[in-house]
């Protein structure tokens, strides 16, 4: 079974679509190469409470485990 971080990566369009990511209290702040590859439904299924899109800047509202999830995703990159 995929980890929460792996599910979020998939929802963001895959590891190759993620330019950068950082945890910020309750959010994952990401910059993606192609925003059309971001799957909001998949992110919510992975546990996101919400998704904010501003061009290629994507914020995934994930809760207090944002920092460790960001670290897990950075390890995959």
N, C-alpha and C positions, 0 to 999 in steps of 0.2 A: 504494500500500500504506500502511496506517495505521501511524503511529509507535507505539512502545511506550507513550508517554503517552496517545495517543488510544485504544489498546486498553484501557488501565487505566481511563480515563474511562468507556468503554462498560461495562466490568465493574462499575463503581461505580454504574451506573444512569443514566449521562449527566451532562453538565456541570451541568444544572439540579438534579440530586439532590445535588450536592456542596456542603456548607455551608462547610467549610474543609478545608485540606490543608496538611501540613507534612512535610518530610523529617526523619527522625531516624536518622542513621547508616545502618541497613540497612532501615528501615521507612518506609512512608508512613502517617502518622497522619491519619485523615480523620474528619470528622463529616458524616454524610449526613442528608438529610431523611427518607428512607424506606428502612430497612434491607432490606425485602423486595425491593427492586429490585437489590440487590447480587447479582451472579452469580459465585460462587466459581470455577466451572469456567472461565469466561471470564477471570478474573483469573489463574488458573494457566496457562491457554493463552497469556496475555500475558507470562508469565515469572515470576509470583509463586511463591515457594517455599512460601508458606502465607498463610492469612487468619485473623485473629482478630477475632471479632465480639463486641462488648459493647454491646448495644442499638443505638444509632445511631452509636456510635464503632467505626470499622473500622480495623484495622491490616493493611496489606498488606506482608508480608515480601518484599522485592524485591532486596536485596543492596546493594552499595556505591554504586550509581547512584541511590539513593533521593532524595538532595538535588537533583540536576539534573532528575530526572523530576518532582518536586514543583514545581520552578520552571517547567518546561514547562506543567504543568497550571494553575498559577496564571496564567500568561500567557494561557491559554484562557478563564479565568473573567471 
